[in-house]
Amino acid sequence: MLLAMALALVTLTVSAQRQYERKDFTFKTTKVKNAEGEIAEVLFGIYADGKLIKTYNYKLEPALSEEMAEIVGTFSEDDLNFDGYPDVDIYLGYMGGFANNTQHEALLWDQAQHCFVEPEGYSGIGEPQIDDEHKYITTVLSHGPDKRVTSYYRWQGHTLQLYLEDIWDMEDDVYVTFDDMLNLPLWRLDGKLDGRIPVIIAFQCNDAGDARGYIYYPKAKKPEPIMINGDYTREGNVYSFNVNEYLPGGRISGYIRFKHHRGGGWDDLVEGTWTNPYTEKQMQLTDVTVSHHCPKWFTKSLFPQKYTNTGISSITNP
């Protein structure tokens, strides 16, 4: 009898809980000062039916004077992840350096859960520009005195994933579009064969274990990108690639085998070999740096053009 009453009470409590819709919410920003009178924190409250549902606490580093923090805490309600529901972008100020180096936080509306969630990868990217037509987010930051870098991001679930970066000269008068490259993240390896022959390997991977892209030899007599195609396997954060180099006409001109130990950027490690299929001469892949910088000669993906903001499984997701 007591058990039945307890279960009935739980059922009544759950059924009485309100399931909110996105339109039910309003927001309020409160700035908090430190002992020196500077704005050190922003409290962002979300309300429904006039009740405080949750408060998010954002610390400003460094703290800002009231004058510098005049527009800190302002927010917009754009559809950041292109799912048809307005989300929230909170501006937290200028972080120094290049003018677009600003701090933003986001809250995504999750219609399945009927609540806001904090995404990964959005904070710290700079000043986001939302492209509703192509469903990606870009930022432009400085890359030295005369160059800029445009970073292209797309959503994988609640994670904002860096897909590729374009480094361009401020005096360039030719615009290169990468819209046909934004179906999957791009990886780039800059290295040498046996420590002496410069080589660039740029490729993409799908969730079926396929790897496709190009290899490029900058010091060749007539340098041109050469297609590579193969597969990869994964164990933890180690990705093992088995790809071949194909000349026009389909003849294999090299076997490329390498392992990519993902460490989160600066700690990445790549080791492998390039082998001549006819002489079996083998050269070590050395001095490798890893990036998402897309070469100007790689503007169309070798994979089908398909993207959804519900998430694409790829090698960038550990």
C-alpha positions in Angstrom: 0.0 0.0 0.0 2.8 2.4 1.0 4.7 1.5 -2.2 1.7 2.1 -4.4 1.2 5.5 -2.8 4.8 6.5 -3.2 4.7 5.5 -6.9 1.5 7.5 -7.4 3.2 10.5 -5.8 6.2 10.3 -8.1 4.0 9.9 -11.1 1.9 13.0 -10.1 5.1 15.0 -9.5 6.6 14.1 -12.9 3.3 14.8 -14.7 3.0 18.2 -13.0 6.5 19.3 -14.2 6.1 21.9 -17.0 7.7 21.1 -20.3 8.8 24.5 -21.7 8.9 25.6 -25.3 11.5 27.9 -26.7 9.0 30.8 -26.9 8.5 30.6 -23.1 12.0 31.9 -22.3 13.3 35.4 -21.5 16.8 36.4 -20.4 18.5 38.9 -18.1 22.2 39.9 -17.8 23.8 41.1 -14.6 27.4 42.4 -14.4 29.4 41.7 -11.3 32.3 43.9 -10.1 35.5 42.8 -8.4 37.2 44.6 -5.5 38.8 47.0 -7.9 35.5 48.1 -9.3 36.1 46.3 -12.6 33.5 44.1 -14.3 34.8 40.6 -13.6 31.7 38.4 -14.2 28.6 38.2 -16.2 25.6 36.4 -14.8 23.2 35.3 -17.5 19.8 34.2 -16.2 17.1 32.4 -18.2 13.5 32.7 -17.1 10.2 31.0 -17.9 6.8 32.0 -16.6 8.6 34.8 -14.7 10.7 32.2 -12.7 14.4 31.9 -12.8 15.2 28.5 -14.3 19.0 28.7 -14.4 21.9 31.1 -14.1 25.1 30.8 -16.2 28.3 32.4 -14.7 30.8 33.7 -17.2 34.1 35.1 -15.9 35.9 37.9 -17.8 39.6 37.4 -18.3 40.9 40.0 -17.9 38.4 42.0 -16.0 37.2 45.2 -17.8 36.5 48.7 -16.7 32.9 49.8 -16.8 33.6 51.9 -19.9 35.2 48.9 -21.7 32.4 46.6 -20.6 29.6 48.8 -21.7 28.2 46.3 -24.3 29.5 43.2 -22.5 26.7 40.9 -21.6 24.6 41.9 -24.6 23.0 39.0 -26.4 21.3 38.0 -29.7 18.9 35.2 -30.5 20.0 33.9 -33.8 19.7 30.3 -35.0 23.3 29.4 -34.4 23.1 25.7 -35.4 20.6 26.1 -38.2 17.9 23.7 -36.8 15.0 26.2 -37.0 15.0 27.3 -33.4 16.6 30.5 -32.1 19.6 30.1 -29.8 21.5 32.6 -27.7 24.9 34.3 -28.3 26.3 36.2 -25.4 29.0 38.8 -26.0 31.7 38.9 -23.4 34.2 41.5 -24.7 37.4 42.0 -26.5 40.3 39.7 -25.7 43.2 41.7 -27.1 45.2 41.7 -30.3 43.3 41.6 -33.6 40.0 43.5 -33.6 37.9 40.4 -34.2 39.5 38.6 -31.3 36.3 38.7 -29.1 34.8 36.4 -26.6 31.4 34.8 -27.1 29.4 32.1 -25.4 26.4 30.3 -26.6 23.3 28.5 -25.4 21.7 26.1 -28.0 18.0 25.3 -27.7 17.6 21.5 -27.8 14.0 20.8 -28.9 14.2 17.1 -28.1 15.1 17.9 -24.5 13.1 21.1 -24.3 16.0 23.0 -22.7 19.1 25.0 -23.4 22.5 23.2 -23.6 26.0 24.6 -23.5 27.9 23.7 -26.7 31.5 22.7 -27.0 33.9 24.5 -29.4 32.1 27.9 -29.6 33.8 29.8 -26.9 37.1 31.4 -28.0 36.8 31.2 -31.8 36.6 35.0 -32.2 33.9 37.1 -33.8 31.4 34.5 -35.3 29.8 35.2 -38.6 26.7 33.1 -39.3 26.1 31.9 -42.8 22.5 30.8 -42.9 22.6 29.8 -46.6 25.5 27.4 -46.4 25.0 26.5 -42.7 28.4 27.2 -41.4 30.1 29.7 -39.1 33.2 31.7 -40.0 35.7 33.8 -38.2 38.5 36.0 -39.5 41.6 36.6 -37.4 45.1 37.9 -38.0 47.9 35.7 -39.4 50.8 38.1 -39.3 51.0 41.7 -40.4 49.9 41.1 -44.0 47.8 37.9 -43.9 44.5 36.8 -42.4 43.0 33.4 -41.7 39.4 32.6 -42.3 38.2 29.6 -40.2 35.2 27.6 -41.3 33.2 25.8 -38.6 30.2 23.4 -38.7 28.1 21.7 -36.1 28.4 18.1 -35.2 25.5 17.7 -32.7 26.3 20.2 -29.9 30.0 20.5 -30.8 31.2 23.2 -33.1 33.9 21.6 -35.3 36.7 23.3 -37.2 36.4 22.1 -40.8 39.1 24.0 -42.5 41.2 27.3 -42.5 42.0 29.6 -45.4 45.1 31.8 -45.1 45.1 34.7 -47.5 47.1 37.8 -48.3 45.4 41.1 -47.6 46.4 42.2 -51.1 44.9 39.2 -52.9 42.4 40.2 -55.5 41.3 36.7 -56.3 38.6 35.2 -54.0 38.8 31.4 -53.5 35.6 29.7 -52.3 35.7 26.5 -50.3 32.0 25.8 -50.3 32.6 22.5 -52.0 35.0 21.4 -49.3 32.7 21.8 -46.3 31.1 18.4 -46.3 33.8 16.9 -44.0 36.8 18.3 -42.0 40.1 18.7 -43.8 43.4 17.6 -42.5 46.8 18.8 -43.8 50.2 17.4 -43.1 53.3 19.4 -44.1 56.4 17.3 -43.9 59.4 15.9 -45.7 60.4 12.5 -47.1 63.7 11.3 -45.6 64.1 14.8 -44.2 64.9 16.4 -47.6 61.9 16.3 -50.0 59.1 18.7 -49.0 55.6 17.2 -49.3 52.0 18.3 -48.5 49.3 15.7 -47.8 45.7 17.2 -47.6 42.8 14.8 -47.2 39.3 14.2 -45.7 37.8 11.2 -44.1 34.3 9.9 -43.8 32.7 7.7 -41.2 32.9 4.6 -43.3 36.7 4.5 -42.9 37.6 6.0 -46.3 40.4 8.7 -46.8 40.7 10.8 -50.0 42.6 13.8 -51.0 45.9 14.9 -52.6 49.6 14.8 -52.2 51.7 17.6 -53.5 55.5 18.0 -54.0 56.3 21.8 -54.0 59.9 21.2 -55.4 58.9 19.1 -58.3 59.7 20.4 -61.8 56.0 20.8 -62.5 54.2 20.6 -59.2 50.6 19.4 -59.4 48.4 17.8 -56.8 48.3 14.0 -57.2 45.2 12.1 -56.0 45.4 9.8 -53.0 42.8 7.3 -52.0 42.6 4.6 -49.3 41.3 3.9 -45.9 42.0 4.3 -42.2 41.4 2.5 -38.9 41.3 3.8 -35.4 42.4 2.7 -31.9 41.8 5.3 -29.3 43.4 8.5 -30.5 45.6 6.7 -33.0 44.5 6.7 -36.6 46.3 4.4 -39.1 46.1 5.4 -42.8 46.7 3.1 -45.7 46.4 5.2 -48.9 47.8 5.0 -52.4 49.1 7.8 -54.7 47.4 7.7 -58.2 48.7 9.3 -61.4 46.3 10.4 -64.1 45.1 7.3 -65.8 44.9 5.3 -62.5 48.5 4.1 -62.2 49.7 3.8 -58.6 52.9 5.8 -58.1 53.3 5.4 -54.3 52.2 3.7 -51.2 51.6 6.0 -48.2 51.3 4.5 -44.8 51.2 6.6 -41.7 49.8 6.9 -38.1 48.4 10.0 -36.7 48.5 10.3 -32.9 46.0 12.9 -32.1 47.0 15.1 -29.1 44.7 18.1 -29.6 46.8 20.2 -31.9 50.4 21.0 -30.8 50.8 17.5 -29.4 49.9 15.7 -32.6 52.4 13.2 -33.8 52.6 11.7 -37.3 55.0 8.9 -38.4 55.0 6.9 -41.6 56.5 6.0 -44.9 56.2 6.5 -48.6 57.1 3.5 -50.8 57.8 3.3 -54.5 55.6 0.4 -55.8 58.1 -0.7 -58.4 61.5 -0.4 -56.8 60.2 -0.8 -53.2 62.4 2.1 -52.1 61.0 3.4 -48.9 61.3 7.0 -47.5 60.4 8.1 -44.0 57.8 10.8 -43.4 59.5 13.3 -41.2 59.2 16.8 -39.7 55.4 16.8 -39.9 53.2 19.6 -38.8 49.4 19.1 -38.6 46.8 21.8 -39.5 43.4 22.4 -41.1 44.9 24.9 -43.6 43.3 24.2 -47.0 45.7 24.5 -50.0 44.4 26.8 -52.8 44.6 23.8 -55.2 42.1 21.7 -53.1 38.7 23.4 -53.6 36.4 20.4 -54.4 36.0 17.5 -52.1 36.5 13.9 -53.4 33.5 12.8 -51.3 29.8 13.4 -52.0 28.5 16.8 -50.9 26.4 16.0 -47.9 26.1 17.7 -44.5 23.5 17.8 -41.7 23.8 19.7 -38.5 22.8 16.6 -36.5 26.4 15.5 -36.7 28.8 13.8 -39.1 31.1 11.1 -37.6 34.7 11.7 -38.6 38.2 11.3 -37.4 38.0 14.7 -35.6 35.6 13.3 -33.0 37.6 11.3 -30.4 
